[in-house]
């Protein structure tokens, strides 16, 4: 599986994780998170998979937004589309700092 396919799978898993969090299904959250950790360990560090997982695991709209930003970041890096990455990183930092 290439990098793009692994990012696509991570995107599907983020969707499942967000659904499980909204429905408060702890077993599904744990299962999906474990699968994401395994998949994330196969991605290069530049994708910051651990941070993606942590952000997507946050409750509420903030977690949803972090997941969107991290996935957008991953796809831009994979496609070597660097324009806008600094803005994404700034928004991620703002959300993670709580300001």
Number of C-alpha atoms within 10 A of each C-alpha: 7 8 14 14 10 15 21 15 15 23 19 12 19 23 16 16 24 21 14 18 18 12 11 11 12 12 10 16 20 13 11 20 20 13 13 22 14 11 16 21 12 11 16 10 10 10 19 16 23 14 16 23 23 13 22 28 21 16 12 12 10 16 20 17 17 25 25 19 20 23 22 15 24 24 16 16 15 15 10 9 11 11 10 10 16 11 11 17 14 11 15 21 13 11 15 14 8 8 6
